[in-house]
């Protein structure tokens, strides 16, 4: 089982961005959310996935949305950490 204390490959790739983080960028990243159209489409695809009724094109679309959300999640985590560290100093 992987050690969760070790950074993932994605986290390692994003390290240069975290070194360039500013308060403004960190706050903006923390507040990023999908627009309503994207969220509605994700919900639709997730429902179809649960019902095992996705087409191959829909599966690819859902996978792309999940990858983008994963990336955004890592960016938000880096931004939150930066904000926490900034407020502690």
C-alpha positions as CSV (number, residue, x, y, z in Angstrom):
1,X,0.0,0.0,0.0
2,X,1.4,3.4,-1.0
3,X,2.5,5.8,1.8
4,X,0.1,8.7,1.7
5,X,2.7,10.9,3.3
6,X,4.7,10.8,0.0
7,X,3.6,13.1,-2.8
8,X,1.9,11.7,-5.8
9,X,3.3,12.1,-9.3
10,X,0.7,14.8,-10.0
11,X,1.7,16.7,-6.8
12,X,5.4,16.5,-7.9
13,X,4.5,17.9,-11.3
14,X,2.7,20.8,-9.7
15,X,5.5,21.8,-7.2
16,X,6.8,24.6,-9.5
17,X,3.4,26.2,-9.4
18,X,3.3,26.0,-5.6
19,X,6.6,27.8,-5.5
20,X,5.1,30.6,-7.5
21,X,1.9,30.8,-5.3
22,X,0.7,34.2,-4.2
23,X,-2.1,35.0,-1.8
24,X,-4.2,36.3,-4.6
25,X,-3.7,33.1,-6.7
26,X,-4.3,30.8,-3.7
27,X,-7.5,32.6,-2.8
28,X,-8.7,32.3,-6.4
29,X,-7.9,28.6,-6.6
30,X,-9.7,27.8,-3.3
31,X,-12.8,29.5,-4.7
32,X,-12.9,27.8,-8.1
33,X,-16.0,25.8,-8.8
34,X,-17.5,24.2,-11.9
35,X,-20.1,26.2,-13.6
36,X,-23.7,24.9,-13.5
37,X,-23.6,23.5,-17.0
38,X,-20.5,21.4,-16.2
39,X,-21.8,20.3,-12.9
40,X,-25.1,19.2,-14.4
41,X,-23.3,17.3,-17.1
42,X,-21.1,15.6,-14.6
43,X,-24.1,14.6,-12.5
44,X,-25.8,13.2,-15.6
45,X,-22.8,11.2,-16.6
46,X,-22.2,9.9,-13.1
47,X,-25.8,8.8,-12.9
48,X,-25.5,6.9,-16.2
49,X,-22.2,5.4,-15.0
50,X,-23.9,4.1,-11.9
51,X,-26.6,2.6,-14.1
52,X,-23.9,1.1,-16.3
53,X,-25.4,2.9,-19.4
54,X,-22.6,5.1,-20.6
55,X,-21.6,5.1,-24.2
56,X,-17.8,5.0,-24.9
57,X,-17.9,8.7,-25.8
58,X,-19.7,9.5,-22.5
59,X,-17.2,7.4,-20.5
60,X,-14.3,9.3,-22.1
61,X,-16.0,12.6,-21.2
62,X,-16.6,11.5,-17.6
63,X,-13.0,10.3,-17.3
64,X,-11.8,13.7,-18.5
65,X,-14.0,15.5,-16.0
66,X,-12.7,13.3,-13.2
67,X,-9.1,14.0,-14.2
68,X,-9.8,17.7,-14.3
69,X,-11.4,17.6,-10.9
70,X,-8.5,15.6,-9.5
71,X,-6.1,18.2,-10.8
72,X,-8.2,21.0,-9.4
73,X,-8.4,19.2,-6.1
74,X,-4.6,19.0,-5.9
75,X,-4.3,22.7,-6.8
76,X,-6.9,23.6,-4.1
77,X,-5.0,21.6,-1.5
78,X,-1.7,23.3,-2.4
79,X,-3.5,26.7,-2.2
80,X,-5.1,25.9,1.2
81,X,-1.7,24.8,2.5
82,X,-0.1,28.0,1.3
83,X,-2.9,30.1,2.9
84,X,-2.5,28.2,6.2
85,X,1.3,28.7,6.2
86,X,0.9,32.4,5.2
87,X,-1.5,33.1,8.1
88,X,0.8,31.3,10.5
89,X,3.7,33.6,9.8
